Amino acid sequence: MDQPESRSTAGPGHLRWDTAELHSHQCTLATASVTLTEIILNFGARRGRDIPGTEVGIELVQRIALTPLTARHLMATLERLIADYDRAPRGAR
């Protein structure tokens, strides 16, 4: 399994990730909400098939609360990674 990238757009030059309790999931749905003090990210996976006119079942896999500063760092990192992905040749994906 790939280790999380230890480079960041800001912060320490090197991070050592403790993966002893790591669980990986395939996320097919992500939502976000905000409170006065944090940004809440919900990651889920669809269960079953989409049938028009019926409710879609989603398993909430992980809920993460971020400070606004951490959310900004994550946003910058995701924007950079998505731009890199979009520039990559189709065969390299």
C-alpha positions in Angstrom: 0.0 0.0 0.0 1.3 3.5 -0.8 2.3 5.6 2.1 0.9 9.1 2.3 3.1 11.7 0.7 5.3 13.3 3.3 5.9 16.6 1.5 3.5 19.5 2.2 2.9 22.9 0.7 3.6 24.3 4.1 4.9 23.1 7.5 7.7 20.8 8.4 10.1 19.6 5.7 9.7 16.0 6.6 6.8 14.1 8.3 7.0 10.5 9.6 3.5 8.9 9.3 2.6 6.3 11.9 0.5 3.8 9.8 0.0 1.2 12.6 -3.8 2.0 12.7 -4.2 2.9 9.0 -7.4 1.7 7.2 -7.8 2.6 3.5 -11.2 3.0 1.9 -12.4 3.8 -1.6 -14.4 7.0 -1.3 -17.0 7.7 -4.0 -18.7 10.6 -2.3 -17.4 13.6 -0.2 -19.3 16.4 1.4 -18.2 19.4 3.5 -19.9 21.7 6.0 -18.7 24.5 8.3 -19.2 25.5 11.9 -17.9 28.6 13.7 -14.5 26.9 14.4 -14.0 24.0 12.0 -14.5 22.6 8.5 -16.1 19.1 8.6 -15.3 16.7 5.8 -17.4 13.6 5.3 -16.2 10.7 3.1 -18.5 7.9 2.1 -19.1 5.1 -0.3 -22.2 4.3 -2.2 -23.9 1.0 -1.3 -25.9 -0.6 -4.0 -27.1 0.8 -7.3 -28.7 4.2 -8.0 -32.4 3.6 -8.8 -34.2 6.7 -10.1 -36.7 8.0 -7.5 -35.2 6.1 -4.6 -33.0 7.2 -1.8 -29.2 6.5 -2.3 -27.6 4.6 0.5 -24.2 6.0 1.5 -21.9 4.4 4.1 -20.1 7.2 6.1 -16.5 5.9 6.1 -14.8 8.8 7.8 -15.7 12.2 9.2 -12.8 14.6 9.7 -12.8 18.1 11.4 -10.2 20.5 10.3 -9.2 24.0 11.5 -9.7 26.6 8.8 -5.9 26.9 8.5 -5.5 23.1 7.9 -8.4 23.2 5.5 -6.6 26.0 3.5 -3.4 23.9 3.4 -5.4 20.9 2.2 -7.1 22.9 -0.5 -3.8 24.2 -1.8 -2.3 20.7 -1.9 -5.4 19.3 -3.7 -5.4 22.1 -6.2 -1.7 21.4 -7.0 -2.2 17.7 -7.3 -5.3 18.0 -9.5 -3.4 20.4 -11.8 -0.5 17.9 -12.0 -3.0 15.1 -12.7 -4.7 17.2 -15.5 -1.3 17.9 -17.1 -0.1 14.3 -17.0 -0.2 12.3 -20.3 -3.3 10.0 -20.4 -1.2 6.9 -20.4 0.7 7.9 -17.2 -2.4 7.8 -15.1 
